[in-house]
Amino acid sequence: MTMPEERTKAVMETRRFLETLVGSETEIMWGLVRTVAGQLLRHYPLDVDLSVSASALPGVWAPPADTQS
C-alpha cells in the first residue's frame, strides 16, 4: 500500500526527474530512464487518487478527464 508520504515524494521526484531530462545537454541513456521511471511510477497517484484529491481540493486539482461528469 502506498502511503501519502510516498505519493507526495513520487510526485516531487518525478518533477525533478523531468526537469533533469529537459535540462540535459548530454545523450540520454534510455535504460536508465526506464529504470527511474518505473521506480517513480511505483507510488505515483492513480486516477482514483486524483479524483479524491480533486473532490477535496477543487482549486488545486481537477478530476481526471475520463471521470468528469
N, CA, C and O atoms as a printed pandas DataFrame, in Angstrom:
     atom_number atom_name residue_name chain_id  residue_number  x_coord  y_coord  z_coord
0              1         N          MET        A               1    0.839   -1.178    0.000
1              2        CA          MET        A               1    0.000    0.000    0.000
2              3         C          MET        A               1    0.886    1.244    0.000
3              4         O          MET        A               1    1.848    1.344    0.761
4              5         N          THR        A               2    0.544    2.165   -0.853
5              6        CA          THR        A               2    1.289    3.422   -0.927
6              7         C          THR        A               2    0.790    4.383    0.143
7              8         O          THR        A               2   -0.411    4.616    0.274
8              9         N          MET        A               3    1.717    4.929    0.896
9             10        CA          MET        A               3    1.384    5.890    1.942
10            11         C          MET        A               3    1.395    7.301    1.347
11            12         O          MET        A               3    2.046    7.533    0.329
12            13         N          PRO        A               4    0.678    8.252    1.974
13            14        CA          PRO        A               4    0.640    9.620    1.456
14            15         C          PRO        A               4    2.033   10.228    1.269
15            16         O          PRO        A               4    2.269   10.951    0.301
16            17         N          GLU        A               5    2.950    9.938    2.188
17            18        CA          GLU        A               5    4.300   10.484    2.072
18            19         C          GLU        A               5    5.003    9.956    0.822
19            20         O          GLU        A               5    5.729   10.691    0.152
20            21         N          GLU        A               6    4.782    8.679    0.514
21            22        CA          GLU        A               6    5.398    8.075   -0.673
22            23         C          GLU        A               6    4.816    8.675   -1.948
23            24         O          GLU        A               6    5.531    8.906   -2.923
24            25         N          ARG        A               7    3.511    8.924   -1.927
25            26        CA          ARG        A               7    2.846    9.501   -3.091
26            27         C          ARG        A               7    3.362   10.922   -3.344
27            28         O          ARG        A               7    3.669   11.283   -4.480
28            29         N          THR        A               8    3.455   11.717   -2.283
29            30        CA          THR        A               8    3.976   13.083   -2.405
30            31         C          THR        A               8    5.413   13.065   -2.909
31            32         O          THR        A               8    5.775   13.838   -3.797
32            33         N          LYS        A               9    6.226   12.186   -2.345
33            34        CA          LYS        A               9    7.619   12.070   -2.763
34            35         C          LYS        A               9    7.704   11.680   -4.236
35            36         O          LYS        A               9    8.552   12.203   -4.959
36            37         N          ALA        A              10    6.848   10.778   -4.691
37            38        CA          ALA        A              10    6.859   10.354   -6.091
38            39         C          ALA        A              10    6.550   11.514   -7.026
39            40         O          ALA        A              10    7.186   11.658   -8.070
40            41         N          VAL        A              11    5.579   12.339   -6.659
41            42        CA          VAL        A              11    5.224   13.490   -7.498
42            43         C          VAL        A              11    6.394   14.472   -7.553
43            44         O          VAL        A              11    6.744   14.960   -8.628
44            45         N          MET        A              12    6.996   14.763   -6.404
45            46        CA          MET        A              12    8.100   15.716   -6.358
46            47         C          MET        A              12    9.325   15.186   -7.109
47            48         O          MET        A              12    9.969   15.929   -7.849
48            49         N          GLU        A              13    9.643   13.909   -6.921
49            50        CA          GLU        A              13   10.796   13.336   -7.600
50            51         C          GLU        A              13   10.565   13.222   -9.105
51            52         O          GLU        A              13   11.505   13.351   -9.889
52            53         N          THR        A              14    9.331   12.984   -9.507
53            54        CA          THR        A              14    9.027   12.921  -10.932
54            55         C          THR        A              14    9.235   14.281  -11.576
55            56         O          THR        A              14    9.772   14.374  -12.680
56            57         N          ARG        A              15    8.809   15.344  -10.885
57            58        CA          ARG        A              15    9.049   16.691  -11.411
58            59         C          ARG        A              15   10.543   16.945  -11.585
59            60         O          ARG        A              15   10.976   17.435  -12.627
60            61         N          ARG        A              16   11.327   16.613  -10.564
61            62        CA          ARG        A              16   12.782   16.804  -10.644
62            63         C          ARG        A              16   13.392   15.959  -11.766
63            64         O          ARG        A              16   14.288   16.421  -12.473
64            65         N          PHE        A              17   12.917   14.746  -11.927
65            66        CA          PHE        A              17   13.404   13.858  -12.981
66            67         C          PHE        A              17   13.115   14.446  -14.363
67            68         O          PHE        A              17   13.985   14.452  -15.234
68            69         N          LEU        A              18   11.899   14.935  -14.559
69            70        CA          LEU        A              18   11.535   15.537  -15.841
70            71         C          LEU        A              18   12.332   16.813  -16.089
71            72         O          LEU        A              18   12.750   17.071  -17.218
72            73         N          GLU        A              19   12.546   17.614  -15.047
73            74        CA          GLU        A              19   13.364   18.818  -15.197
74            75         C          GLU        A              19   14.800   18.452  -15.580
75            76         O          GLU        A              19   15.420   19.142  -16.388
76            77         N          THR        A              20   15.323   17.379  -15.009
77            78        CA          THR        A              20   16.663   16.914  -15.349
78            79         C          THR        A              20   16.730   16.493  -16.807
79            80         O          THR        A              20   17.684   16.831  -17.508
80            81         N          LEU        A              21   15.724   15.757  -17.271
81            82        CA          LEU        A              21   15.706   15.333  -18.676
82            83         C          LEU        A              21   15.649   16.531  -19.614
83            84         O          LEU        A              21   16.365   16.579  -20.614
84            85         N          VAL        A              22   14.799   17.491  -19.290
85            86        CA          VAL        A              22   14.647   18.671  -20.138
86            87         C          VAL        A              22   15.938   19.486  -20.173
87            88         O          VAL        A              22   16.314   20.008  -21.222
88            89         N          GLY        A              23   16.606   19.595  -19.051
89            90        CA          GLY        A              23   17.808   20.422  -18.970
90            91         C          GLY        A              23   19.085   19.724  -19.415
91            92         O          GLY        A              23   20.143   20.351  -19.471
92            93         N          SER        A              24   19.001   18.440  -19.729
93            94        CA          SER        A              24   20.190   17.686  -20.096
94            95         C          SER        A              24   20.669   18.036  -21.496
95            96         O          SER        A              24   19.885   18.101  -22.443
96            97         N          GLU        A              25   21.966   18.259  -21.604
97            98        CA          GLU        A              25   22.554   18.532  -22.909
98            99         C          GLU        A              25   23.388   17.349  -23.388
99           100         O          GLU        A              25   24.010   17.406  -24.449
100          101         N          THR        A              26   23.396   16.280  -22.602
101          102        CA          THR        A              26   24.148   15.090  -22.984
102          103         C          THR        A              26   23.195   14.022  -23.512
103          104         O          THR        A              26   21.979   14.118  -23.342
104          105         N          GLU        A              27   23.760   13.013  -24.149
105          106        CA          GLU        A              27   22.958   11.920  -24.678
106          107         C          GLU        A              27   22.261   11.189  -23.535
107          108         O          GLU        A              27   22.860   10.944  -22.488
108          109         N          ILE        A              28   21.022   10.850  -23.739
109          110        CA          ILE        A              28   20.221   10.204  -22.701
110          111         C          ILE        A              28   20.399    8.688  -22.774
111          112         O          ILE        A              28   20.360    8.100  -23.855
112          113         N          MET        A              29   20.594    8.067  -21.614
113          114        CA          MET        A              29   20.690    6.612  -21.518
114          115         C          MET        A              29   19.289    6.069  -21.235
115          116         O          MET        A              29   18.818    6.119  -20.099
116          117         N          TRP        A              30   18.632    5.555  -22.260
117          118        CA          TRP        A              30   17.227    5.174  -22.150
118          119         C          TRP        A              30   16.978    4.041  -21.175
119          120         O          TRP        A              30   15.902    3.976  -20.580
120          121         N          GLY        A              31   17.936    3.148  -20.993
121          122        CA          GLY        A              31   17.764    2.088  -19.997
122          123         C          GLY        A              31   17.638    2.662  -18.600
123          124         O          GLY        A              31   16.814    2.210  -17.805
124          125         N          LEU        A              32   18.460    3.662  -18.304
125          126        CA          LEU        A              32   18.395    4.326  -17.004
126          127         C          LEU        A              32   17.091    5.095  -16.859
127          128         O          LEU        A              32   16.492    5.097  -15.784
128          129         N          VAL        A              33   16.647    5.743  -17.918
129          130        CA          VAL        A              33   15.379    6.480  -17.892
130          131         C          VAL        A              33   14.240    5.522  -17.566
131          132         O          VAL        A              33   13.394    5.834  -16.728
132          133         N          ARG        A              34   14.206    4.364  -18.215
133          134        CA          ARG        A              34   13.144    3.385  -17.949
134          135         C          ARG        A              34   13.189    2.905  -16.503
135          136         O          ARG        A              34   12.145    2.754  -15.868
136          137         N          THR        A              35   14.383    2.666  -15.980
137          138        CA          THR        A              35   14.515    2.203  -14.600
138          139         C          THR        A              35   13.997    3.244  -13.616
139          140         O          THR        A              35   13.220    2.918  -12.718
140          141         N          VAL        A              36   14.423    4.492  -13.781
141          142        CA          VAL        A              36   13.985    5.559  -12.879
142          143         C          VAL        A              36   12.481    5.790  -13.022
143          144         O          VAL        A              36   11.788    5.977  -12.022
144          145         N          ALA        A              37   11.974    5.779  -14.246
145          146        CA          ALA        A              37   10.535    5.976  -14.457
146          147         C          ALA        A              37    9.729    4.884  -13.746
147          148         O          ALA        A              37    8.699    5.173  -13.136
148          149         N          GLY        A              38   10.181    3.664  -13.821
149          150        CA          GLY        A              38    9.484    2.571  -13.134
150          151         C          GLY        A              38    9.474    2.755  -11.632
151          152         O          GLY        A              38    8.467    2.482  -10.978
152          153         N          GLN        A              39   10.594    3.220  -11.071
153          154        CA          GLN        A              39   10.667    3.470   -9.631
154          155         C          GLN        A              39    9.716    4.590   -9.221
155          156         O          GLN        A              39    9.056    4.506   -8.186
156          157         N          LEU        A              40    9.651    5.640  -10.040
157          158        CA          LEU        A              40    8.778    6.770   -9.718
158          159         C          LEU        A              40    7.310    6.384   -9.833
159          160         O          LEU        A              40    6.485    6.838   -9.040
160          161         N          LEU        A              41    6.982    5.561  -10.803
161          162        CA          LEU        A              41    5.583    5.168  -11.005
162          163         C          LEU        A              41    5.060    4.245   -9.917
163          164         O          LEU        A              41    3.848    4.108   -9.754
164          165         N          ARG        A              42    5.946    3.618   -9.179
165          166        CA          ARG        A              42    5.514    2.688   -8.128
166          167         C          ARG        A              42    4.540    3.349   -7.152
167          168         O          ARG        A              42    3.564    2.725   -6.734
168          169         N          HIS        A              43    4.792    4.583   -6.793
169          170        CA          HIS        A              43    3.936    5.295   -5.832
170          171         C          HIS        A              43    3.245    6.504   -6.446
171          172         O          HIS        A              43    2.680    7.323   -5.722
172          173         N          TYR        A              44    3.282    6.628   -7.768
173          174        CA          TYR        A              44    2.663    7.777   -8.429
174          175         C          TYR        A              44    1.145    7.683   -8.290
175          176         O          TYR        A              44    0.598    6.582   -8.357
176          177         N          PRO        A              45    0.446    8.811   -8.096
177          178        CA          PRO        A              45   -1.005    8.772   -7.888
178          179         C          PRO        A              45   -1.750    8.147   -9.072
179          180         O          PRO        A              45   -1.436    8.402  -10.234
180          181         N          LEU        A              46   -2.736    7.329   -8.741
181          182        CA          LEU        A              46   -3.633    6.742   -9.730
182          183         C          LEU        A              46   -4.775    7.728  -10.005
183          184         O          LEU        A              46   -4.925    8.725   -9.300
184          185         N          ASP        A              47   -5.571    7.442  -11.029
185          186        CA          ASP        A              47   -6.717    8.308  -11.342
186          187         C          ASP        A              47   -7.666    8.434  -10.158
187          188         O          ASP        A              47   -8.199    9.515   -9.904
188          189         N          VAL        A              48   -7.884    7.336   -9.431
189          190        CA          VAL        A              48   -8.778    7.392   -8.276
190          191         C          VAL        A              48   -8.217    8.332   -7.208
191          192         O          VAL        A              48   -8.977    9.037   -6.545
192          193         N          ASP        A              49   -6.898    8.349   -7.037
193          194        CA          ASP        A              49   -6.272    9.268   -6.072
194          195         C          ASP        A              49   -6.483   10.718   -6.497
195          196         O          ASP        A              49   -6.756   11.585   -5.667
196          197         N          LEU        A              50   -6.353   10.973   -7.798
197          198        CA          LEU        A              50   -6.569   12.329   -8.309
198          199         C          LEU        A              50   -8.026   12.742   -8.157
199          200         O          LEU        A              50   -8.312   13.902   -7.858
200          201         N          SER        A              51   -8.946   11.813   -8.357
201          202        CA          SER        A              51  -10.369   12.122   -8.194
202          203         C          SER        A              51  -10.685   12.506   -6.756
203          204         O          SER        A              51  -11.409   13.471   -6.508
204          205         N          VAL        A              52  -10.144   11.752   -5.815
205          206        CA          VAL        A              52  -10.366   12.056   -4.393
206          207         C          VAL        A              52   -9.751   13.411   -4.050
207          208         O          VAL        A              52  -10.366   14.217   -3.351
208          209         N          SER        A              53   -8.546   13.660   -4.540
209          210        CA          SER        A              53   -7.890   14.943   -4.287
210          211         C          SER        A              53   -8.674   16.093   -4.900
211          212         O          SER        A              53   -8.798   17.158   -4.294
212          213         N          ALA        A              54   -9.205   15.881   -6.100
213          214        CA          ALA        A              54   -9.988   16.928   -6.763
214          215         C          ALA        A              54  -11.269   17.227   -5.985
215          216         O          ALA        A              54  -11.696   18.379   -5.912
216          217         N          SER        A              55  -11.875   16.206   -5.411
217          218        CA          SER        A              55  -13.086   16.425   -4.608
218          219         C          SER        A              55  -12.779   17.245   -3.364
219          220         O          SER        A              55  -13.556   18.113   -2.968
220          221         N          ALA        A              56  -11.635   16.958   -2.754
221          222        CA          ALA        A              56  -11.259   17.656   -1.522
222          223         C          ALA        A              56  -10.678   19.040   -1.786
223          224         O          ALA        A              56  -10.869   19.957   -0.988
224          225         N          LEU        A              57   -9.969   19.192   -2.904
225          226        CA          LEU        A              57   -9.282   20.453   -3.208
226          227         C          LEU        A              57   -9.537   20.860   -4.661
227          228         O          LEU        A              57   -8.622   20.812   -5.483
228          229         N          PRO        A              58  -10.760   21.257   -4.982
229          230        CA          PRO        A              58  -11.078   21.579   -6.377
230          231         C          PRO        A              58  -10.305   22.786   -6.919
231          232         O          PRO        A              58  -10.210   22.950   -8.135
232          233         N          GLY        A              59   -9.767   23.612   -6.065
233          234        CA          GLY        A              59   -8.973   24.740   -6.518
234          235         C          GLY        A              59   -7.537   24.368   -6.851
235          236         O          GLY        A              59   -6.794   25.171   -7.415
236          237         N          VAL        A              60   -7.149   23.140   -6.498
237          238        CA          VAL        A              60   -5.789   22.668   -6.739
238          239         C          VAL        A              60   -5.758   21.591   -7.820
239          240         O          VAL        A              60   -4.880   21.602   -8.683
240          241         N          TRP        A              61   -6.714   20.659   -7.776
241          242        CA          TRP        A              61   -6.752   19.525   -8.698
242          243         C          TRP        A              61   -8.060   19.502   -9.465
243          244         O          TRP        A              61   -9.087   19.965   -8.969
244          245         N          ALA        A              62   -8.024   18.969  -10.660
245          246        CA          ALA        A              62   -9.228   18.688  -11.445
246          247         C          ALA        A              62   -9.343   17.169  -11.537
247          248         O          ALA        A              62   -8.330   16.469  -11.557
248          249         N          PRO        A              63  -10.571   16.657  -11.594
249          250        CA          PRO        A              63  -10.705   15.209  -11.757
250          251         C          PRO        A              63  -10.133   14.771  -13.106
251          252         O          PRO        A              63  -10.168   15.535  -14.070
252          253         N          PRO        A              64   -9.608   13.547  -13.178
253          254        CA          PRO        A              64   -9.130   13.050  -14.466
254          255         C          PRO        A              64  -10.237   13.129  -15.515
255          256         O          PRO        A              64  -11.408   12.928  -15.193
256          257         N          ALA        A              65   -9.880   13.418  -16.757
257          258        CA          ALA        A              65  -10.850   13.667  -17.837
258          259         C          ALA        A              65  -11.850   12.539  -17.991
259          260         O          ALA        A              65  -13.025   12.806  -18.244
260          261         N          ASP        A              66  -11.436   11.291  -17.849
261          262        CA          ASP        A              66  -12.356   10.180  -18.065
262          263         C          ASP        A              66  -13.331    9.975  -16.918
263          264         O          ASP        A              66  -14.248    9.163  -17.041
264          265         N          THR        A              67  -13.159   10.702  -15.778
265          266        CA          THR        A              67  -14.081   10.545  -14.657
266          267         C          THR        A              67  -14.932   11.798  -14.430
267          268         O          THR        A              67  -15.763   11.823  -13.522
268          269         N          GLN        A              68  -14.731   12.842  -15.254
269          270        CA          GLN        A              68  -15.532   14.051  -15.079
270          271         C          GLN        A              68  -16.953   13.802  -15.558
271          272         O          GLN        A              68  -17.171   13.125  -16.563
272          273         N          SER        A              69  -17.923   14.355  -14.828
273          274        CA          SER        A              69  -19.318   14.181  -15.239
274          275         C          SER        A              69  -19.928   15.495  -15.628
275          276         O          SER        A              69  -21.100   15.545  -16.003
